[in-house]
Amino acid sequence: MKMALHNTPGTHRRRLVGSSILAIALFGALGTAQAQTAAQPVAPQASASYSAPSPFGPLKHIKAGLLDVAYAETGPANGPVVILLHGWPYDIHSYDDVAPILAAKGYRVLMPYARGYGDTQFLSRQTLRNGQPAALASDVIDFMDALKIKQAVLGGYDWGARTADIVSALWPERVKALVSVSGYLIGNQAAGQNPLPPKAELQWWYQFYFATERGRAGYEKNTHDFAKLIWQLASPKWAFDDATFDRSAKALENPDHVDITVFNYRWRLGLVQGESQYEALEQKLATAPSIGVPTITLEGDANGAPHPKPEDYAKRFTGKYEFRLISGGIGHNLPQEDPKAFAQAVIDADHL
């Protein structure tokens, strides 16, 4: 294992009631309520679009598990597969400048919208709008199975990094290599009960906001402005313009977005329980399983979001491993803020 420092320059919405090792615990685990509708199963509305145009052409769709997944694709169809996973409250446009670099190197790059984002929709109105981490990770496996992808390099940040971590820990045979911003983000509800120091708790203000009905209503009413504030706080030195933000904010108009978001954060706090089909997975995740696939973790030098210290999670990666600090005022949305550094990490992780 090596710890190398690399510096580079730089409304249909259902009503749902949601370290250092400490930081890992809370960052990887919170949630919402289990309300679900009684309507009959229906196919997604093909006419509805909640995605800004992709630079890689029309979005593709595939039925995978519980979802009709919308995704962008670029690169040779027969190339080694890279799957890039976005965070909250962002979307696949975080990878607009990463994907062409990887495609030029011969990779087939897939960028799926997670449940509750963009044009990804549930196949049934009866399905619980569950945002627990194990469900999001299972969606990736379903996506790979539907596309008959046996193995892929996974990359992600924020929710996407947590999902990539979980897939790598629970289904290592499906992951050739991993790139994870902020490292090991696997948590559990028990760990989420541990109080943090006051300054750390302050960083998680929105999780406690989402734990209230006022918070759910507030996020539903002010999704656009709320997300923009998160962007600003998480990346204080990133001078993104309105067009850049609005392009991604379009994905948050998905009718399931508020439900998924609130469920995720309330689940982490143990305010709502997940579904039984994910219980075995959550039990495994509660043991803080190690990740043995070749991995490069990244951190921006100006990340304003809660994140663990690299030295506290390094031991969780038991295979070939490297840490890179990305300098130049890089914040939480590292792929979009420094696409070259993220793309290079993907290429290098593939060759560890």
N, C-alpha and C positions, 0 to 999 in steps of 0.2 A: 504494500500500500504506500502511495506517495501523496504528500500534501504539497503540491506545487502551486505557487502563487504566480498567476499570469496577469499582468496588467495590460489592458488594451484601452485605447482612447474610445475615448469614446464618441274589452274586458269582460272576458270570461276568465275570472281568476277565483279559484276556490279559497274559502276561508280556512286557513291552516294555523292551528294553535301550536316553536324554537328556540426549550425550552432551550441556548441552554435547554435542558431536557424539559423544563416547565413550559417553555415556549413551544417545543415540539408537541407536547401533550395537548395544549389548547389549540395550536394552529392546525393540528391534524384531527380535530374532533368536535362539533356542535349541532342543532336541529329544529323542526316544526310539527304541526299536528297531522293526524292521519285522517283528515276528512277526504271522502271520495264521493263522486257523483253516482247517481243511480241510473244514468242514461245508458242506452244500449251501445255496444261497441260500434264505432264508426271509423271509416278511413280518414286520414288527414285531409284537410281542405287544400286541394292542389292549387286553388286560386289565391290562397293567402300567402303572402311573402313577408318575412321578417328579416331578410338578409340584404345588406347592401351588395351591389354587384362585385363579383370576385375578379381579380385580374387574370385568373386562370380559366375564364370562360364560365358558362352556366354551371351551377351547382349540380352535382350528381346526387341521386337518392338510392338508398337500398334499405329494404326491410330487414332489420336485425334485432332479434329478441322482441322487446316491447315497443320498439321504436321504428319509425321511418326516419332514417338518419340522412341528413343533408351534409354533403361534404365537398370540398374542393380538392382537385387533384392536378398534379403537374409532374412532368418527368416521364421517362420511358416506361411503358406498361410492364416490361419484363425486368426492370431494374430492382435492386434490393429495396425493400419497403421501409420507409420512415413514416411514422404516425406522430403528428404534432398536436398536442392537446392544450387548449386555451384555458384561461382562468376566469375568475369572477372579479369585477363585472366587465369583462372583456369579450373578445370573440376571435374567430380564426384570422381576422385581419392583422393580428399580431405577427403573423408569419408571412405577410405579403413580400417582405424582402429577404426572408430566410429561405423560403421554398425555391426561388430561382437559383440560388447558390447551390443548393443540394441537387436540384434537377440537372444543373450543368455538370455535376460530378457523376451523373448516371443513376441517381436515386429516383424511385417512384415515391412521390411525397403526397400523403393523404392528410387532410386537415378537416376532421369532423366537428360539426356543431354538437356540443353536449346537450343532454336532455334539458329542456327549458330555454334553449337559445336558438336564435336564427330560425331556419326552416325545418329543424328537427322536430318531429311531432310524435306523440304517443299514438299507437295504432287503435287504442280503445279509450273511450271516455271513462271507463270503469277502473282503469289502472290508477292506483295511488300515485300521486305526484310526489314521489319519494326522492329526496336529495341526499340520502346517506352515502357516505364514501364507497361502501361496498357495491352499491347499486351502480354508481358511476363507473367503477372499475369493471363490473360485469358487462356494462354496455360496450366497453372496448373489446372484450373478448367476443361478444356477440357480433360486433362490427367486423372483426377479423374473420370469424367463422363464416359470416355471410359472404365475404369477399374471397374466401378460401385462402387466406393468408396464414401460413403456418407460423411465421416468425417475423418480427419487425424490430427496428430500432425505435424506441419511444423517447419523445422529448416533451417537456412541459414546464410550466410555471404556475404558481398559485394552485387552484383546484386541479389544473392539468398535471402539475408535478406530483401532487398527492395521488392522483389517479394512476399515473405512470409508476410511482413507487409501489402502490398496492398490487398492480398487475405484475410487476417485477418480483415482488415477494411471494405472491400466491401462485402465479403461473410462470415461473422463470423459463420454462421451455419455450414460451412464446416470445420471449424478449432476447434479441441478440445483444443489445446494449441499451443503456439508459443515460439520458441527460436530464438532470433535475435541478431547477433553480431553487435555491434555499434548502437543498439536500433532502434529508429524511423527514417526511411530513406525515407519517403514519401515526394516528392516534386512536383513542378509544374513549367511550363514555366515562369509564371509571377515572381515567386520567383527567378528563375534562372537569371533574369535580374538585380538583386541587386548585386552591386559590393561588394567584400569582402576586408578586410584589405590586404595589400601587401603580407605578409607572407602566408596568406591563399590562395591567388591567385596563388602564386608560387607552392603550392602543387598540383594545378590543371593544371599544364603545359601541360599535354597530352591532355586535353580536348580542349585547344586552338589550339594545334597542329592538332588535328583531324578536327578542323573547317576549315582547309585549304586543298586544293587539294594536296599540297606537303605532308601534314600529312597523308592523305589517302593513297597516293602512297608510302610513307615511311613505313607505318604500313604494307601494302601489301608486300613490298619488304623485310622487316626485322621483320616479325611477331615473329619469334622465339627469336631473341635477344631483341626485344622490350619487350616481355612478361617477359623475364628473368630479365630485368632491373626493371620492375614493381615489381616482386617478391622480389627483393633485397631491393628496396626502402620501400616497404610496410611492410616487415618483416626483419628489419636490423640485428636482432640477431638470425635469423633462419639459421642454417648452412645446408641447403638442398644440396644434391649432384646432379650431372648431371643426373643420372638415374631417380631420383625423378621428376626433372623438365621435362625431355624429355617425361616421361610417360604421363604427363598432357598436354604438348605442342602439342602432337599428335592431340588432340581434336581441336586445333586451325587451323588445315589444312582443316577443313570443308570449302567447296567453298563459303559458305555464311557468313563466320565468319567476314571478314573485313567489309562487307556491314552492318551487324547487329551492330557491334561495333561502326562504324562511325555514323550510324543513331542514335543510343542511345545517344551518347554524343552531337551530333548536335541538336537533339530534345530538350535536356535539356536547351541549350542556345537559343532556339527559332529560330534556323537557318533553320529548316525544320518543317513542320507540320505533325501531325500524320494522321491516317485514320479516316474517319467519324464514323466507327462502334465502335470506342473507345472514342468518344468525350464525351458521357454522363458519362463514367467512369472517364475520366480526370477531368471533371467538379466537380465531387464529391471529387476527390483527391485534387483538388485545395483548398478545404476548410480545409485541414489538419484534416481529420476525426480522431476521437479517436479510439483506439483499446481496445475492452473490453474483449477479450478472455484471459484466464490465460497465463501469459507471464513471461519469464525470459530473460533479456537482458544481454549480455556479452561484456566485453572489455578486450583486451590484454594490458598488461602494456607497451608493446613496439610496439604498432601499429603505423607504419610510414605512413599510408595512411590517407587522410583527413577523419575526423570523428567528430561527435558532442559530446559535453560534456553530460554525463549521467543526470546531474541535469537539463539540458535544455530540455530534452525530456521526463522525467519521468511522467509529467502530461498528456502526450498523451495516457498513458496506464491507463485505468479507471477500469479495472478488477483486479483480484489478480495479484500481480506484485512483481518482485524481480530483483535487479541488482547485478551482480557479476563481480568483477575485478579479472582477471586471471593473476597471477604474474609468474615470471620466464623467462622474456624476450620473452613473447608471442606476436607475431605480428598480421598482418591482416588476415591471413589464419588460424584462430583459431582452426577449427576442425582438421586440419592436424598437427598443431603444438602442440596442447594439446587435443588429442581425448578423453581422460578420462573426462576432465572437460566439454567438449561439450556434450558427451553422458550422463553424470550425469545430466546436465541441462535439457536435453530432458526428462529424466525419472522423474526428480523432477517437471518440468512444467506440465507434464501429471497428477501429483498428487496434484497440488496446490489447 
